[in-house]
Amino acid sequence: MMDIPIWEHFLFAAMATCGFSIFFNAPKKLLLPSSVVGGVGWIIYLVMSVHFDNPLVYAFTAAIFIAVSSEIFARLLKQPAIVIIIPGILPLVPGISLYNTVLYTIQKKYELAASTGTRAIIISIGISLGILVVASLSRMFNIYKLKKAFSSNDSNKYISWVNIGKIRTNNTYVLNKAEMNDQLNSMNLEDIEEDKCKSKPENSFVEEEIICDESEKTSDIKNKQDSDS
């Protein structure tokens, strides 16, 4: 594969990624970012395949780059990251290896079929792991932002982070109390509430005493009025 110049590899991979983006009805403003991500991801895959014998390493590294770049472009362009990830990883999919596996099996070359099939499976695992790692880190980052916005009582930031998925898809969305409670329950924020309660036990006790004193005074005044009448 290195007989072809690097720039041609990039060009053809970018064109293939752009074609898949059009096939999946991606927005027009994502065609250029998707093409660049797919082209660079393929170059990383190709160059590392020359220097590393383990296909898991270069498949994982290329998938990491594609997933991270997709998350960045998704936040900049307010679009779902998956719209960039799927076309971007398709040039990495070991289609020729799967084809050769079937071909060698038909030709009864079972050793070649086993080695080629194993290589294809390892590449697929590397791609999947790269996407999974970045997606998990992105989710943890979003949850951290939600907790930070909630703990600082910044409702505007909280609602904007809750609605970020809907905002990217250009759908109108209004967060109501029930959905907000579901979001809070899913984030396990009981510890924050306990800390807040522990931080001000004396104030709450004083407030309760004041309320009790006022209620006793009003009851005494009513009793005096009844006795006078």
N, C-alpha and C positions, 0 to 999 in steps of 0.2 A: 504493500500500500504506500510505502514511502517513495516509490518511483514517481508518483505524482507530486508536483509542487504543493507546499503547504497552503498557499493562497487558493489553489484550486479545490483542495479539500474543504477549506472554509467556505468557499463560494457555493459548492454543491451541497454541503450540509445546510448552509443558510437557506438555499433555495428549497431544499426538501422540507425544512422546518416551516418555511413560509407557506408551502403548499399544504402541509398538514394543518396549519392554523386556518387557512381558508376553508379547508374541508370541514373543520370543526366549527365553522361560522364564528371565528374569533373577531372581536371589533377591529376595525381598520387601524386604529392607533396602536394596536398591539403587534401588528405584523412585523414592523422593524425591530422592536425589542426581542420578540420571539426568535426572529431570524439570527440576530446577533448572539443571543444566548445559545441557541442550538449549534451555530457554527463554532463558537469558542469552546463549547462543551465537547464537541467532536474532536477539535484540535488537541484538547487536554487528554482525551481518551486515546487518541492516536499516538501522541508523543510519549505518554507514559507506558503505552503497550510495548514500545521499543526498549525502554529501560527497565521494565519490571516483567518478570515471568508470571507472576500471580495475577490472573484477570480480575480477581476480587478488588485488588488495590486500585487499578486505574478505572474500573467501572464505578467503584464507590466514590473516588475523587471527582470524576466528571459529573456524577449525579449530585454530589454536594454542591459543586459550583453552579449547576443549573438550578437547583432548588433555592439556593441563597439568592442568586440573581433574580429569580422569579419572585421571591418574597419582596425584594427591594423594589422592583418595577411595579409590583402589585400595590405597594403603599404609595409610590409616587403617582401612579396613574389611576388609583382607586378602582382596581379591578381584581377579581379573584386570581390568586397565584396559580391555581390549577390550570387556567387557560394558557399560561405560558409554560408550565412544567410539562404537560402532556406532549405538545409538539416538540419541545426541546429534547426530551429523552428518546424520542422515536428513532433518531439516527443511531443511538447507542444500542438499540434492541438487536440481539444477535440473530437476525433472520437468516443469514447465510449459513450460520452454524446449525440452526435447526433444520434447514433444507438439506445440508450435507449429512446430518444424522439420519434423516429418513432415507436419503439416497444410499448411504453405506449399508443401512439395514436391508434395503431391497437387494443390493448387490451381495449380501451375505458377508460383508466385511465388518464383523461384529466388534472387533477391537477398535477400529477407527470410529465406528458409530458410538461406542461407549465413551471414548475420549472426547470426541467432538460434542456429544450430548452433555457430558459433564461440564465441559468448558462453557457451553451455552447456559447451563443452569447456574453456574457460579457467577457469570456476568449478570444474569437476571437478579440474583440475590444481591449483588453489589449495588445495582441500580436501585432496587427496592429499599435497601438499608440506607442509602444516601438520602433518598426522599423522606423516609420515615424519621431519620434523625433531625433533619432540618424542620420538618413539620411539627415534631414534638417540641423542639426548642422555640419555635414560633408561637406555639400554643402556650407554653410556659411564660413567654414574654408578655403575651396578651393578658393572661391571668394576673401576672404581676402588676401590669398597668391598671387593671380593674381594681385590684385590692388597694393599690396606692391611691387611686382616685376616690375609692369609697372611704378609706381610713382618713383621708384629708378632707372629707365632706365636700368634695368637688363634684357636685351632681352633673354638671355639664360635661366634664371629662368622662365621667362614668357612663353616661348615656351615649356619648359619641363612640366610646369603645365597645359598648354592647351592640350598637347599631352598625358597626364597621362593615360587617358582611353584607348587610342590606344596602348600605351606602355605595359599596363597590358595584353592586348590581343595579344601581339606579332605581331602586324600589322605595316608595314612601313607606315609612315605618314609624309608628308611635309606640314608645315603651310605656306600658301601663304598670300599675302596682303589682299585679299578679305575676307578670313576667319578670319584673325587677326582683321580687321575692324569690322566684325560681332561680334567677341568676345568683343571688346572694347565697341561697342554700347550697347551690352547686359548688360554690367557692369555699365552703367550710369556714365561715367568718365568725364562728362562735367564740374563738379565742380573742378576737378583737373586742367583741362585746363584753367578755369577762374582764378584760384589762380595763375597759372604760368604767365598768361598775366598780372595780377594785380601786381605781384611782380617785373616786370621789364618794366614799361611803359616809364620811362625816357630813358633807353638805346635804345628802339625801336625808340623813337622820334629823338634822336640824330643821329641814323643810317639813318633815312629817310632824315634828314637835310643834312648829308654828301653826300648822293646819289644825292639829288637835286642840291647841290653846284657843284658837279663834272659834272653833266649833263649841267648846265648853262655854266661852263667854256669851255667844249668841243664845245658847240654851238657858243660861242663867238669866239673861235679860228677858227672855220669853216667860220664864217662870215668875219673875217679879211682876210683869205686866198682868199675868193671869191672876196672881194673888191680889193685886190692887183692884182689879175689876170685880 
